[in-house]
Amino acid sequence: MLYAIISDDIDDSLDKRLSVRPAHVERLEALKDEGRLVLAGPHPAIDSDNPGDAGFSGSLIVAEFDSLEAAQRWADADPYVAAGVYSQVRVKPFKRVLP
């Protein structure tokens, strides 16, 4: 089943994000290579594809996992969680309708 991992950043998270981004992206690449990743990306803190120093306000990942518990374990092990980038992470079942 698909699950949405919805994360909110702490204030001024950009430096922490950048410090662990390679490890975060590596985990996403593994999901992609397994054919389980639907989409992933950050929410710019301002209305721009390239927010610069404004940074990001959170992230969204939609991926396939065997269960809600497995999705939660994966989310809890994210390098952004360990580095304190996120203030909150929610994992919810997701039903893809379109496309």
N, C-alpha and C positions, 0 to 999 in steps of 0.2 A: 504494500500500500504506500501511497505517497504521504509525506509529512512536510509541513511548513515549519521551518525554524526561524523565528522572528526575534531579532535581537535589538536591544536598545543600548547605545553607547553611553558611557559616562561623559560628562562635560570635558572638553579639551582632550579627547582620546587620540588625536592624530599621531603623536609621538609613540604612544604605546602600540597603536595599530601598525605603524611602519616597522617597529622593532621585531614583530613576530609575523608579519604578513607572509614571508616565504613559507613558513611552516603551515599557516592557515591555508594558503593556496595549494600546497602539496596535498593536503587532505582532500580538498575539493577535486583536484586532478585525479586522485585515486577513485573517488566516487564516479567521476566522469568516465574513467577508463573501464570501470565495472558496468557502465551503462545505466547507472542509478541516478545520475544528476539530471534534473530537469532545468533548473536555472539557479544562479547564485549571483549576488552582488550587493554592494553597499547602498545606503540611502545618503546621497549628498546632503550636507547640512544647509545648503543654499540651493536655489533653483539654477543649477549648473551641472553639466557633465564633469566639469573639472573644478571642484570647489576650492582648490588651493588650501590655504591655511585655515579656511572654515572647517575643513575636514568632513566627517560623516556623522550621522545621527544614529546609525544602526545598520543592520544587514538583513537580508532575506535569502534563505536557501530552501529550495523545494527539491526533495530527493526521495528515493524509494528505500524503505527499510522494512524488515520483517515484522516489526511491531512498534507501538508507541514507546515502549520501554527501550528498544534498541535505538530508536531515533534520539531519545533523551540521553542515553549513554553517549552516543556519538557527539551530540551537542555539548554535553558536559565536559568532554575531553578536548574541546576546541582550544587551540593556543590563545585565542583572544580571551577566553574565559580565564585561563591560567594567568594571563598578563594583566587582568583587570580592565580590559577594554569595555566589556559589557556591564551595564548595571542590571540588566534583566534579559533572560532568554526564555521564550515560550515555544513549546513544541506542540503542534496541533495536527490532527489528521487533515489531509487536503484531498479534495475530489476535483480532479481535472475535468473541465467541461469543454473548454476551447483552448487553443485549436486542437 
